[in-house]
Amino acid sequence: MIELTLEELYKFNVKKHKPVIIMTGLPYSGKTTLRKELLGIWRDNAISFYMGIRGDTISSDDIILHYGKDNKISYNEAWNKKISEASAECKIALQKMLNNRDLDFVIIDQMHTNPSSRKKSLANKPKWRKSILISFKNPNAKEIENRRSARENQVINPYVYHTLKQKYVKFNPKEENYFDFYVRV
């Protein structure tokens, strides 16, 4: 397993390695922000369009947000009603994306709270795809407050956040050596 810097990740040859990228971190740690940055670098620019780079993302948050908007309910209400179903939808989508040779990269923007959930996401990864784990540090109180205020109507219940924080197991490269690359953010 090779550790990459964030700069090396930005320059990663997705056309050659066709990575599946698993993000692990608590809410408000920056997963979605980095996902959008990577999409801008790897997919949503003129050079990538010219080179034919294609990629996709999976995010249970996106499913929950759409569900909340469609049903005119808050993010918390949608999360409470839809989180299990959204996670199941993500697993199905992941399997389709992993085996799609036309996709140069797949980004999984979910918490992956423990080693078992991270490993399960790679269970059916084809050998021709490389795997990258991006591990986010736990946000401090000021970062949480800043990110909460930036998210319109996407604020996680403090009790739920506390429960997730208690269950979260940080990435350990010595124990989780089934990834090809990893990045610490």
WOFEN-V704088 format. One record per residue. N is the residue number from 1. RES is the residue in three letters. OMEGA is omega in degrees with one decimal (999 if undefined). Layout:
N,RES,OMEGA ; N,RES,OMEGA
//
This chain:
1,MET,-175.7 ; 2,ILE,176.0 ; 3,GLU,176.7 ; 4,LEU,169.9 ; 5,THR,177.2 ; 6,LEU,177.8 ; 7,GLU,177.8 ; 8,GLU,177.3 ; 9,LEU,179.3 ; 10,TYR,-177.3 ; 11,LYS,-175.7 ; 12,PHE,-178.7 ; 13,ASN,-177.3 ; 14,VAL,179.2 ; 15,LYS,-178.2 ; 16,LYS,-171.2 ; 17,HIS,178.8 ; 18,LYS,-171.9 ; 19,PRO,163.2 ; 20,VAL,-175.3 ; 21,ILE,179.1 ; 22,ILE,178.3 ; 23,MET,177.5 ; 24,THR,-179.7 ; 25,GLY,179.1 ; 26,LEU,171.9 ; 27,PRO,179.3 ; 28,TYR,-179.8 ; 29,SER,177.0 ; 30,GLY,-177.8 ; 31,LYS,-177.1 ; 32,THR,177.6 ; 33,THR,179.4 ; 34,LEU,177.2 ; 35,ARG,-179.9 ; 36,LYS,176.8 ; 37,GLU,-179.4 ; 38,LEU,176.6 ; 39,LEU,178.5 ; 40,GLY,-179.3 ; 41,ILE,-170.9 ; 42,TRP,-171.5 ; 43,ARG,-168.2 ; 44,ASP,175.4 ; 45,ASN,-173.1 ; 46,ALA,-178.6 ; 47,ILE,178.9 ; 48,SER,178.3 ; 49,PHE,179.9 ; 50,TYR,-178.6 ; 51,MET,179.3 ; 52,GLY,179.8 ; 53,ILE,-179.9 ; 54,ARG,177.4 ; 55,GLY,-179.5 ; 56,ASP,-179.8 ; 57,THR,176.0 ; 58,ILE,179.5 ; 59,SER,176.2 ; 60,SER,176.8 ; 61,ASP,179.0 ; 62,ASP,179.0 ; 63,ILE,-179.1 ; 64,ILE,178.3 ; 65,LEU,179.4 ; 66,HIS,178.4 ; 67,TYR,178.9 ; 68,GLY,179.0 ; 69,LYS,-179.4 ; 70,ASP,-176.5 ; 71,ASN,178.1 ; 72,LYS,176.9 ; 73,ILE,-178.3 ; 74,SER,177.1 ; 75,TYR,179.6 ; 76,ASN,178.0 ; 77,GLU,179.3 ; 78,ALA,179.8 ; 79,TRP,179.9 ; 80,ASN,-177.2 ; 81,LYS,-165.4 ; 82,LYS,-171.0 ; 83,ILE,-179.4 ; 84,SER,-179.9 ; 85,GLU,178.6 ; 86,ALA,177.7 ; 87,SER,178.2 ; 88,ALA,177.8 ; 89,GLU,179.2 ; 90,CYS,179.5 ; 91,LYS,179.1 ; 92,ILE,179.8 ; 93,ALA,-180.0 ; 94,LEU,-178.6 ; 95,GLN,178.2 ; 96,LYS,-177.6 ; 97,MET,-177.8 ; 98,LEU,-176.1 ; 99,ASN,-179.7 ; 100,ASN,-177.3 ; 101,ARG,178.3 ; 102,ASP,178.4 ; 103,LEU,180.0 ; 104,ASP,175.5 ; 105,PHE,175.4 ; 106,VAL,178.5 ; 107,ILE,177.8 ; 108,ILE,-177.4 ; 109,ASP,177.5 ; 110,GLN,-175.4 ; 111,MET,-174.7 ; 112,HIS,-169.2 ; 113,THR,-177.5 ; 114,ASN,-179.1 ; 115,PRO,-178.8 ; 116,SER,-179.7 ; 117,SER,178.3 ; 118,ARG,-179.9 ; 119,LYS,179.1 ; 120,LYS,179.2 ; 121,SER,179.5 ; 122,LEU,-170.7 ; 123,ALA,-177.4 ; 124,ASN,179.4 ; 125,LYS,176.2 ; 126,PRO,-178.6 ; 127,LYS,-177.9 ; 128,TRP,175.9 ; 129,ARG,173.0 ; 130,LYS,179.0 ; 131,SER,177.9 ; 132,ILE,173.4 ; 133,LEU,174.4 ; 134,ILE,-176.9 ; 135,SER,-178.3 ; 136,PHE,175.2 ; 137,LYS,177.8 ; 138,ASN,-179.8 ; 139,PRO,175.9 ; 140,ASN,-174.9 ; 141,ALA,-179.7 ; 142,LYS,177.8 ; 143,GLU,178.6 ; 144,ILE,-178.6 ; 145,GLU,178.5 ; 146,ASN,-178.1 ; 147,ARG,175.8 ; 148,ARG,-177.8 ; 149,SER,179.0 ; 150,ALA,-178.6 ; 151,ARG,178.4 ; 152,GLU,177.0 ; 153,ASN,178.8 ; 154,GLN,-178.7 ; 155,VAL,-178.7 ; 156,ILE,177.2 ; 157,ASN,-178.6 ; 158,PRO,178.0 ; 159,TYR,178.6 ; 160,VAL,178.9 ; 161,TYR,-179.8 ; 162,HIS,179.0 ; 163,THR,178.9 ; 164,LEU,179.7 ; 165,LYS,179.3 ; 166,GLN,-177.2 ; 167,LYS,-172.7 ; 168,TYR,177.2 ; 169,VAL,-178.8 ; 170,LYS,177.6 ; 171,PHE,176.8 ; 172,ASN,-175.7 ; 173,PRO,179.7 ; 174,LYS,-179.5 ; 175,GLU,-177.7 ; 176,GLU,-173.4 ; 177,ASN,179.7 ; 178,TYR,174.5 ; 179,PHE,177.0 ; 180,ASP,-178.4 ; 181,PHE,171.5 ; 182,TYR,-179.8 ; 183,VAL,174.0 ; 184,ARG,-178.0 ; 185,VAL,999
//
